[in-house]
Amino acid sequence: MPAYFPDATEEEIDECLRKADNCFNFFRKLEGKRRAEFLFQIAQELESESKKILAVSEEETLLGNPRLQVELARTIAEIGIFANVANSGEWLQTSLQDFGKSPFITKLSKQNIPLGPVLVIGACNFPLAISVVGTDTVSALAVGCPVVVKAHPDHPKTCQLLADLVDKAAEKSGMPVGTFQLVHGKNYQITEKLVLHSKTACVAFTGSFLGGSTLSQITSQREYPIPFHAEMGSLNPVVFLPKAVSNNPTQLAHGYVQAVNLFAGQMCTKPGALFFINSEKDNTLTQLIKETVRAQEILPMLNENVYQNYEKSVRFLRDTVPLLATNEQNSHESKNPAFCRIFQISAEEYIEKPEIRAEAFGPASLVIQCKNENELFSCIDSLEGSLTASLHCERKEDFLSRKIIPKLESVTGRLLWNEFPPGVSPGPATHHGGPWPATTDSRYTSIGKEAYKRFVRPLCKQGFPENKFQL
């Protein structure tokens, strides 16, 4: 495998999208069984080359073999989910309506059809599950959309290895040329050209708010706008109610800090803010948070770019907000060390400083101390959209929790009760999305069985004989 992958030229980008468009109508009309066989073949190729995949991805990301093993297993399992979706045809969601002897309308049928070539722009923190063979790619292929993947410049070798295995599976399965393609490019203009190309029918993006919001604006400026589905930054607020803190301070402090530091805080569902009502005479929780942070292992970050961006975010917070706890004093041998930092601020200051509410990608979080319920409500009312929100309370706090839950429901895609958010299990009930700025459209999920819904649209047919509805 080459050590360097040159940026795609404008001619290569054009050829790539035209190939995808040329094969679209043939690929979409294949029996679901054929596309399912293709996806199952991809899974088999991944399993057969699992050692090589793990070695290359660990070299490029520093995520560690145990974490990557879990991610690869999840990726293969999710491919199986979408192979079954393709085979069953359930994604079509066909509905029929017969008007009997009506002289005006005879029969109506409605079912989903694929949009066309999908551009996938994957994440840096999930090189397998949200990348070349991740949910975006396999859900789009399952419903008949050709896929063009923009390789992530921070793990290009992993992307190329995975793409080679997909190509191998496509050849074995007899898929048309253009069904799947990979494009390399460090220059931001490569992504922009892919998004703006007239043959791109839909975009799926996972990354930062800056990257996602910029591409969203570019997409809207196309001559013919297309769906742009982005999963971006998320604060993922956690709320502790008083009796929960009083009864389980150690458990809550430990759970919160562990969630912040999990995989060096490089999770889109990492808790970025903790709100609780605090008595000035009782600092038990904050003291326990300090002790727990000091005991945290210092993990390596994905790469130098991610590390430098994290340190930049932390410097901004340090200049603005008092530092409550850190493990920087601990010895370590990590490259690009992810020091855990927890900052402390009053509710009044939090509301007055909206600039501190942005996600810091890494193991940093804010602890916001509220004097009373009104301050807590004001903080919650100031929240923007998030992928998750978590509420920890006791049964005796039902009255207060009933007031808070509707507020949290309005700003999140997944609401947790006495649990912490990191980790998403793909399935039929999974929803990984949320109101802006967490995503560009809170109605859709980027993980789980229903992820394919981003890549289809309904089509109604009238007057067709029943045996012609599928034509």
N, C-alpha and C positions, 0 to 999 in steps of 0.2 A: 504494500500500500504506500502511495507517495506521501512524503512528509508535508507537502504543500499542495493546496488546491486553489488554482487561480480563480478569480472572479469570472462569472459567466459574462459573455459579451451580449450586447443587445440582440445580435443575430441569433445567438444560442437561446436566449430567453424567448424570442419570438417563435423559433422553431419548436421549442418545448411546449408552449401553450397551444400552438396550432396542432401539434400531434395529439395533445389531450382533447382538443375540441373535435378533431377528425374521428377519434375513436369513440366519442361519447355516445352517439346513438346506437352503435353496435353493442358497446359495453352495457348500457342501461337496459337493453332488451334481452341480454342473456338470462337464462333461467336463474332464479335465486340459488339453486343448487350449485351452479357453476361458480358463482361468486363465493359461495360458502366453501367450496373445495379450494379455491384460491386462498382464502383466508386461513383455512386449516393448514394449507401447505406452508404459508408464511410462519405459522406457529411451529410447525415441524422443523423448518430451517433454523429458527431461533433456538430451539431446543438442541439441535445437533451441533450448533456453534456456540453454545452458551459459555463455555470456558473462554473462548476468544473474545466474545462480546464483553464479558465481565472484566477481562484483563485490559482491553483497550479503553473501555469507559472509566475504569478506575484510574488509569494513567492520565486521562484527560480531565477528570473532575474531582479527584481526591475524596469522593463520597465514601469510599471503603467498600470492601467486598461484601460484608453482611448486608448493608443497606441495598447495594446494587442487586444482590441475589433476590431479595424480596421484591424489588422493583421489576426485575425481569419476570419473575413468577406471576406477578400481578398483570404485567403486559400480555403475557401469553394467555392467561386466563381470560382477559378482556377480549382478546382476539376471538376466542371461542364463543364468547357472548354474542359478538356481532356476526360471526359465521352462522350462528343459529337464527339471528334476526334475518339475515339474508335468505337462509334456507326456508324459513317459515312464511316469509312474505308478510309478516305482521306489520312491518313498517308502512305497507301500502294503506292500511286503515280504510279499506274499501267500505263504502256505504251505498245502498241502492234504494231508490224510491220509485214506486209504480203508481201512476195517477189513474190507472184503470182506463175508462172510456172517455176521458177528458179530450175534447177536440183541440185543445191548445198545447198541452204538454203530455207526452207519452211516458217516457222513462228517463229518470236521472240517475247517474252514477257519479260518485266522487271517490277519488283515491289520490294518494301522494305520488308525485313524480320527482326524480332527482333534478337538481338545479343545473348541473353542468360541472366543468372543471373547478375543483376546489384547491385553493392555495393554502397550505399549512405552514405556519410560522411557529415553531416549537419553543419550548422553554429551556433555559440553561440548567435549572435545578433538577429536572427529571429527564435525563438523556435517553431514557428508554420509554417510559410510560407517557410522556407528553412531548414526543419528538417524532422521528421518522416512522415508527411503527406504533405510535400512541393512539389514543382514543379518537383524535381528529381524523387521522388517516384511515383507520380501519372502519370507523362508522360511516365515513363518506364512501369508501369502496363497497361496503355492504349494500348500500342503497343505489349503487350504479353511477357514482360520480368518479371520474378520473381524478387523480391527485397529483399535484406538484408540491413537493416539500422544499422549503428554503432551509438549507443546512445551517445549523447554529455555528457561528464562527469560533465559539469556545470549545466545541467538541466535534470538529469536522471529520476526524478519523472514525469516530463512533457512528456518525451519520452515514458516512460512505459505506462502512461495513454493513450496517443495517439495510441500506438501500440495495447493496449487492445481493443480499439474501432475499429481499422482496423481488428483485429482478429475476432471480433464480426460480422463485416460486411462481412468478408470472409465466415464465417460459414453460415450466413443467405443467402448469394448469391451462396453457393455451390461451392466455389473455392477449388482447390486441395490443399492438405497439402504441404507447402513449398512455396506457392505463395508470402507470406510476412512473414518476420521474423525480430526480433530485437535482437541485441547483445550488451551487456554492457561491458565496460572496461575502466579503467583509465590508465592502462599501455599502453604505445605507441606500445608495441609489439603486442597487440591485433589487432590494426589497420593494422600493417605490415603483420600479418599472414592472415588477411582477404584479403588484396590486393594481396598477393602472392599465395593464394589458387588456385589450378589448375582449379577449377570450376567457379571462378569469371571471367565473360566475359567482364565486363566494370566497370569503377569506376567514380562516380560523387562526387567531393569534393568542399566544400566551406569553406574557412578559410584563414589563414595567408600565406604570401609568403614562409616563412620558412617551414611550414608544407606541403604546396602544392608542392614546388619544391623538398623537400625530398622524398615525396611519388611518385612524378613523376620519380625520379631516380630509386627508388625501383621497380616501375612498369616496367621500361625499362630493368631491369635485370632479369625479369622472363624468364623461358625457352621459353615460347610462349608469347611475348608481347601482351598487350591488350590496347584498348583506355582508356586513363586517362584524364578526363575532370575536370579541376580545375579552380575555380574562386578565385583569390588571392588578394594581396594588390594592391591599385590603388591610384595614386596621384591626378587624376581628375583636371587638370589645368583649371584655369579661366583667360581669357585675357580681360582687359578693354582697349579700344582704346581712344585716347585723347578727342575727341568731346563728347563721351558718358560720360566720367568723368566730363567734363566741364559742361554739361547740366543737369546731374542727379547724382551728387556726394552723396547726402544723400540717395537716393534710392539704389544706387549701394552698398554703405557701409553697409546699413541695410540688403540688400538681401544676401550679401556675408557672413556677420557675422552670420545671422540667419541660413544659410546653413551649416556653420561650426559647430554651436552649436546644430543643430537639433538632438533630441534624444541623447544628450550628445556626439555628434560627432561619434556615433557608427554605421555609415552607410558606406557601401562599396563605395558609390558615393559622400562622403563628399569632398568638395574642399580642397585639401592639399596645393595648391599653387596659388597665384594670381599674375599675371604679368601686369604691366602698365607702360606707359612712363610718367615720372614725371619731372616737372620743379622744380629746386632747390628753386625757390622763392615761390612755391605754395605747401603747405602741407595740403591742405583742406581735401583730401581723407583720408590720414593717421590719421588726427585729428578726423574725423568723425568715422573712424574705432575704435579708442580708446574709444570714447564716447559710441559707440554702444556696444562694448565688456563689458564695465563697467556696462551697464544696463542689461546684460544677466542673466537669472535665472541660478543658479547652480543646475544641475541635478545629480542624482545618476548614477553611472556606473553599468554595468550588475552584476559584482561580484568583489570579492577581487583580483582575478587573473588579470582580465582585467584592474582594477584600477592600480595595481602595474606595469603592463606592460606599461600603459600609462604614469605613472609618470617616469618610466625609460627612455622612449622616450623623454619626456620633459626635463629631466635632461641633456641628451645628447645635445639637441638643445640649451639649456641655456648655456652650456659650449662652444658652437660653434657660436651661432647667437644671436644678440641683441634682447631682448624682447620688442615688441612694445606696447602690450596691454594685460591686464588680468583682470579678475573679482575676483581674490583671496581675495581682501579686503572686499568683501561683506559677510554679515552674512548668515549662512545657517544651515540646520539641516539634510543635505543629508549624507547618508552612502556612502562611497566611492565617495566623491565629484568630479565631472568632471569640473574642473576649465577651463574656456576658455582661451587659450593663443595664441596670434598672434605674430609671429616673423618677423623681418624686415631685409632685406639683399639687397645688391646691385646686379645687374645682373652679374658683374664681379666676385664677390665672389661666387654667386650661381653656375656659370659655373666651377669655380675652386674647388668647394667642392661637388662632386657627392654624398658623404656619407649622406648629409642632405636631399636628395630627397626621401628617403624611407617614406612610409606611417606611420604616427603616429595615431594609432587607438584610437580616442578620439577627443575632440574639440580643436585641435591645427592645425595651418596652417602657411604657409610662405607668406609674402608679398615681392615680388621682384620688386625693382624699376629700371627701365631701363632709360638710358639717351636719347636714340634715337631709331629709328626703327631698326637699325642694331643690337643693343644690344637685342632688343626684339626678332628679328629673330634668333639670336644665342641661346637665352634661349629656344625658341620653338624647334629649331633643336636638342637641347640636351635632349629633353623629351623622356622617355621610354613609352611603351604601357600603356594605361589607359582605364578604362571602359567608362569614359566620358571626354569631353572637352567642354568648354563654351566660346563663343565669344560675347562680348557686344560692340556694335558700333552704330553709326548713319548712315543714308543713305548717307551723304556726305563723308563717309569714305569707300565707295565701293572699291576704288582703293587699299587701304591698306588691306581691309578685303579679297579681291580676292587673295592677295599674301599669307595671313595667312591661309585661309581655307584649301588649299591643304596640307599644312604642318600639320595641326591638324587632317585632315582626315586620314593621314598615321599612326597616333599613337593612334587612339581611336575607340571605338565601337559605341558610340553615341555622336553626335555633336549637341550642343545646341546653339540657336541664341537668344541672349538677355533674357536668362533664366538661372536658377541655377539648378544643377543636382539632389539633393536628391529626392528620390521617383521614383519608377518604376511601370508603369501600365501594367499588363500582357495583351497581345493581339496579334493579327496576325502580327503587324508591330514592335513589341518590339524586340530589340536586346540588351541583357545584356551580353556583352563579350568585348573582345579587344585584341590587340597584347600583347605578352609577355612583362612584367611579370604580366599583369592584368589577363590573362588566359593562358592555355596551347594550346588553339586552337581558334584563333579569328573568325573562320568560324561559330562557334556555339553559341547559346544563352542558358543561364541557367534559364531564365525567359521568359514567353510568350508561345504562341501556338506552336512555332517551336522548343521548347526545346526537344521534342521527337526525333528529328533527331540525337541526340547523341547516341541513343540506337538502331538504325536500320542500315542496310546496304542493298545495291541493290543486287538482284539476277536476272540473266538473264536465261530464259528457251527457249530451241530451239526445234521445231518440235512437241511440245505438242498440242493435240486437244484443242480447246478453253475451253471446259468444264473441262479440266484437269489443267488449269493454276493455279488454287487456291489450288491444292493438295500439 
